[in-house]
Amino acid sequence: MPLTDTAVRNAKPTAEPYKLTDGGGMYLHVHPNGSRYWRMAYRIAGKQKLFAIGVYPDVTLAEARKIRDDAKTLVKQGIDPVTERKRAAKQNADDRSNTFEVMAREWHQTKRASWTASHAAKILGSLEADVFPTLGDRPLVEVTAPELLEVLRTIEKRGALEVAGRVLQRCSAVFRYAIATGRGTYNPSADLRGALKTPEKRHYAALGHADLPEFVRKVTEYDGDLQTRLALRLLALTFVRTGELRAARWTEFDLDGGEWRIPAERMKMRETHIVPLSRQAVDVLRRLEAINGDGDYVFPSRNGRGAFISENTVLYALYRMGYHSRATGHGFRATASTILNEMGFQPDWIERQLAHAERNKVRAAYNRAQYLVERREMMQVWADYLDSAATDGFAAPTEFGRSRLRK
């Protein structure tokens, strides 16, 4: 006969332990010291076993029956409830220890070898600044889409819409990593598609061909640090990314051979990039070698706060020359690309010089050409074109390119 709340409540201890049976294998085990324990007897895989349901009155009769019924369901499925309880307890402990921050740092560690040092630092820095303070100590499996959206809205409120989008991508990668390693089951980032504000498309301020005469003159007349003036000149001649220029080491250059090999770990696409050097570029580097050749870096820091010049050195120099909002270091790449295309050079040569990734994956798999001979000629034409900007012979790109390519 099933137990009642009254019968359980009034169960008194005796000199010997005894059982009050409820049914379904469950009973209340009453001890001489007055302790009362819910137990369930069951058989699985041909063996008689005992499942500890809980202690009365912490676990009521109704609660004990619910736990019993859940355990019996497991037994019918061939699952031992004792084993399942241990597994669930371990899973819960793992979930509590696998916080978002722990998982994010582990993900970051596995990926950092495929990133440049600066890019890896930037990614971790954004998580430390914008995500860890709010979600860092939360078990990753408990983080919900609304919680993540709240973090991203905070970033949006300060006007950093592009940052919010990048942080969402990084969080999504962390959740995917957790799922792949068996420590996550749900990626809340997927539910936020379309929830963020769309930033305006960013265009780097760049000069047109008509702006070059004035620019070349201002670089020549720049009265600031000589190293900075030469950096501006070399950046215009090579149109590499500013980060690639700033961290350049002398060991990367073959000035006699007119070549600069930027190692893969410093390139955005993680691939060694060869930059053919024009006569003018070699001349700039020879001048830099005379003042900095005894160190590791081509552009060492002067203030002692870094190994090489900061990312603002070039930008502030442009501001000082009057190019605030009119030009950036990165903008030289757009300027060179536009003008070289107008001159009639092959787009593949230009894209290779810019170290851009081939978007067509099939084409990328087969097209590994460096176009070094062609690019060497192109870079010399580009350098000569910049020099012509300071003379009366400056012409439109199409005309200049036509005259040079005929030779």
N, C-alpha and C positions, 0 to 999 in steps of 0.2 A: 504494500500500500504506500503511495507517495507520501512524502513528509509534508508537514504544514509549518508555517512560520512559528506557530505557537509551540509545536513539538520540538522544533530546533532550539528555540529560545529557552525552553524549560528543561533541556537535556542536562542532567546533573552528573558530575563525576562520581565514579565508584572506585572501589579498591582495584578493580581490573579494568583495562580499556575495553570499550565495546563499540559496536557499529550501529548506526541507524540508516537503513537502506531507503533510497529514494526511487531507484529504478534506473534502467539503462546503464547499469554498472556503477552508478554513483552512490556514495554513502558518506555519512558524517562520522568521522572517527573521533570519539570522545576519550580523552586521556584522564588519568587519575588527578592530574594537577589542574584540571579544568579546561585545558586547551582543546579546541575543536577544529578539526581539519577536514576539508572536503577532498575526497579522493575518488578516482574512477578506475575500475579494473577493466582491462580490455585485452584482447588477443590480437597479435599481428605477426605474420610470418610463422604461425604455429607456436608462438611463445606468449605466455601469460605475462602481462606487464601492468605497472601501476602509474597513473598520471596524477600529479599533485595539482589540484584545481586552485586551492587557496585556503585562507584561514578565516573562520567565522569569528566575529561578525563583520570583519573587513569586507568579506565577500558574502553577500546575502544569498538566500536560497535561490531567488530568481536569477541572480548573476551566475551562480554556480551551475544552474541548469543550462544557461546560454553557453557557458564555456564547455560544459559536457557535450552539448549538441554539436558545437563546432569541432570538438575533438573527435566525436564519433564520425562526422563527415569526412575528416581526414583519414580515419582508419578505413572507411569504406573505399577511399581512393588509394589505399595501400601506403599511406604516409603515416609514419609514427609521430604522434603529437608531441612526444618528449623531444625527439630529434628536431621537429619543426620549431618548437619553442626555443631551443638552443640556437638554431639557425637565425630565427627572427631577432633574438637578443643580440647576436653578433652583428647582424645587419644594421640594427638600430645603433649599436655602438660605433660601427664603421661610418654610418651616415652622420652621426654627431661629430666625429673627428674629421670627416671629409668636408670641411667648410669650403665656401666658395674661394676664399683666399688660398687655402692649401692647394686646392685643385688648380687654380689659376697659375700659381707659381710653378707647380709641377708641369703644367702645359707649356708655360713659358720656357722652362728649362729644356724641354724636349725639342722646342722649335728654334731656340736661339742660334744653333749652329748654322741654320739656313738663312739667318738674317745678318746684316751688318751690325756691328756693336752699337752704333748710334741708333739704329732702328729698334734693336732689342731694348735698349734703355728707354726709348720713347714709348714703346708699348707698355712696358712694366710701369713706367712713371704715370701714364694715364690711368691705369687700373688703381695704382696706389692713391692717386689724387681724387679720383671721381667715383670709384666703386667700392674699394675695401672699407672706407669709413662707414658705409651704410650696410653693405652686404657681406663684408669680409668674414665675419664670425658666424654667419648663418650657414647651417647645413645645406650643401648645394641642392640636395633633393627637395628641400622645402621652399626654395626660392620660386616665387610665382611671377607671372607676366606683369601684373600690376605693380609689384614691388620693383621690378627691373625698370618698368616705364617711369616710375617716380624718380629713380636715379637719373634717367636720361632727360627727364623734364627739367631737373635742376641744372643740367649742363646747357640745355636749350635756353633757359632763362637768362643766362649770361651772354647769350648771343652766339655761342659756339656750336652752330648747327652741324658743321662738318665733323667736329670732335664727337658730338653725340652719335652720329652715324658710325664713326670708326669704333667708338666704345661698344656700340651694339654688336658690331661684327666680331670684336674681340671676345665679348661675353658669349656670343653664340659659339665661337670656336672652343671656348672652355667647356661649355655644356656638351658639345659634340665629343670632345675628348673624354669627358666623364662617362658618357654613354658607351663609347668605344672600349673603354677599359673596365666596363662592368660596374661602375660606381654611380651611374645616373640612368634615368629612364625617360627623362622629359627635357626638352629644350624650350624654355619659355620664350626665348628670343624669336622663335618661329611665329609666335602669336602676335608679335609686334610689327609685322610687316605692314607698312603703310601708316603706322601710328606716329612716326616722327615728322617734323616739319622738313620740307625739302629746301636745302640751301641753294642759293643762286649759283649757277655754274661759275667756277673761278677761272679767271684768265690772268696770267702773269703779264704785268705791264711790259711791253716790248717796244723797241724802236723800229721805225720804218726806214727804208733806204734813204729817204730824204733827210732823216735825222742824223745820219752817220757823220757828215762833215763836222757838224757842231760837236758831236760826241767825241770824235777822234781828237779834235782841237782841245777840248776840255780835259781829256785824259792826259794829253801831252803837257798841258799847262797846270795840271793838278799840283798844288803846293803842299799837300799833306805828306804823310810818310812815303818814302820812296818804295818800300816794299808793297804798300797798298796800291800805289800807282802801277807798279809792274804786275800786280795781281789782276787789276782791272784789264790791263792790256792782254795778259795771257788768257784771261777768261773770254775776252772777245775773240781772240785768235783761235781758241780750241773749242769754245762753247760746250765744255763739260759741265756737269752739275757743280754747284758751288761747294758742296760737301766733298766731292772728289778732288777739287782744286785745293781746298783748305788743308786737307790731310795728306797731300802729296809728299812722298819721301824721295830723296835723291836716288835711292836704289832702284826706283821704278823707271828711271830715264836712261836712254842711250842717246846722248846728245850728238855723238859722232854719226850715229846711224839715223838720227832724226826721228826717234820713236819714244813714245811714252806708253808703258804697259801698266795699266791700273789693275791690281790683283782682284780676283773674284770677290774676296771678302769685303772689299770696299765698294763694290758695285751694287746697285739696286737690284739687278737681275741675277746677281751671284754668278757672274760669268766674266772672265778676264776680258778687259777691253783695251784694244790697241788704238792709240791716237797718233796718227802720222803728224809730225811736227814740221811746219813750214820754216823757211829760213828765218822769218821774223820771230817765230815762237822760240826757235833755238837761240836767237840773239837775246831775247828777254831772259831766258833761263841762264845763259852765260852771265848776264849782269847779276842775276839773283845768286848764282854760284859764287860770285866774287864777294858777296856780303854775307851769305848764309851757308856756303858750301861746307863749312866745318861741322855742321849739325846734321841731324837726321831729317828734319823737315825743311821743305822748300820755303814755307811761310811760317816760321816759328812765332809763337806768341811773344809779344814784347813786355806784357804786364806780369808774367809769371803765373797767371791763373789758368793756364792750359798749355798743352804741348804745341798747339798751332793756333792760328788766328781764329777768332770767333765767327759765327755765321753773320753777325751784324757788321763786321768790318767792311765788307764790300757794300752792303746796303747803306750804311751811314756815309760812306764815301760818295755814293751816287746821290744821296740827299744833299750832301755838301756841294756837289756839282750842279745842283738845281734840278735833279731828276726825281724828286719826291712824287710818287704815284705815276711817274712817266716811264720808269724803267726799273727792273730788278735784275739781280745776278742771273736768276733762272730765265729771265726774259731774253737773254742773248741767244738761247737755244731756239726760241721761236723766230727771232730776227734772222738768224743764220738759215734756218730751215726754209723760211719763206723766200729769202733772196736766192738761195742756191737752187730752189725749185724753179724760180723765175729765170735763172741763168740757163736752165736746161739740163742740169745734172740728173742722173737717174735717181728716182725716189729710193730705190734699194740702197744706194750708196749713202744717201743722206740719213736714212733711218738707221743704217749700221753705224754711221758716225755719231749719231745721237744715242747709240746703245739702247734703242727701243726694242722691246720684245715683239716678235712676230705674232700677231693675233690669230692668224690662221695656223692651227696646230699642225695640220698636215704639211703645210708649206714650211713651217719652222723645223719639222723633223728632217727635211731634206735640204733646206737652204742654210748651210753653215758657212757660206762664203764670207770671207773677210773683206773682199774688194780692196785690198791694201794698195795695189798699184793705182787703181782709179781714185781711191780716197786721198792718196798722197797728192795726186795732181789737183783734186778738188780743193784740198785744204790750202795748197799754195795759191790757187786762184782766189780763194776767199781772203787770204792774208793780203794779196796784192790789191784786192778790191778795197779793203779797209784802208790801205795806204793811199789808194787813189782818192779816197774821201778827203784827204788833206791837200789835194792838188787841184789844179784847174781842169784836169782830165777826168774828173769824176763823172761817170755815166750811169744811166739806168741799168738795173741788173740784166735785163734781156740783151741790151746792146753790148755791155761789158762781157757777158758770157759768150755771146756770139763771136766777138772779136778774139777772145782767148781760146775758145774751143776749135777755131779754124786753124790755129797754129799747129 
